[in-house]
Amino acid sequence: MEGGLSGLDWSQPWYQAWRDPGERVELEVNRGRSVADALQLAGPGPVRFVPQSELPAGEPYERFIHTTGCCPTRDNLHDFFNGLTWLRLPAAKRRLNEVQAHALAQGSAPDRRGPVRDAITVFDENGLLLDAPQPLWDALLARDWRQLFVDLRPLWAQARVLIVGHALLEKLAAPRKDMTAHVWHAPAPLDSVEAADAWLAAQCTPEWLAAKPFTPLPVLGLPGWWAANENFSFYDDSVVFRPRKPEADTAAAPRRA
């Protein structure tokens, strides 16, 4: 990867779950290895990381991974974080890929995702798992941002958050206030990345994904994630912290024990 990787601050709260193997892969890339080779050295993983050139022209990316067990990987930050999610969330990534491949086998056009594949793409790119006390979840669904982040702020000490979307991890290398995650309620404690991986893999059925059980969350509003949000006027920005519209979807409302 020309120029290597730079500017990744592994001390940030959003990167804590990814620091290992992230730092090891970053080190190998900065020594001159390709992202694919550096990820492969950090294994074992559920896939083999290969150069993007091994993906045949016209072959859907998801089907290629499913049939070959190989993940085409470019030398960029996006694929670096995608590879880390394969290493840290192997069961969930494998399950999402299986559902994608099944949809393609059922005749889903590669360039027309449909509801299930669309949901997978949204979550795989920008997903976040949240285990939190019910009052926080209720305020989030209502998009009552002042209740969520100011009035109920002490409850965030009981919450657990795990970013799983590799595009969101990439974007957080240069944080901006308007960065938004698609949150999936994880009513089981996220005691470890391994526990989160197992839980998420079990939830990823086509039916559940088609319901799009996500709700938006501007991630830099999370207490402890951004110094500016210690001043509560941070949440008065209605461009970022938008009120819930009356016709807003209720896809995030389904609950699963």
Secondary structure, DSSP 8 states (H G I E B T S, - for coil): -TT------TTSGGGGGGHHHHHHHHHHHHTT--HHHHHHHT---SSEEEEGGGS-TT--HHHHHHHHSEEEE-SSHHHHHHHHHHHHSHHHHHHHHHHHHHHHHTT--TT--HHHHHHHHHHHHHEEEEE--HHHHHHHHHT-HHIIIIITGGGGGG-EEEE--HHHHHHTTS--TT-EEEEEE--S---SHHHHHHHHHHH--HHHHHT--EEEEEGGGSTTS-GGGGSGGGGG-TTTS----TT---TT-----
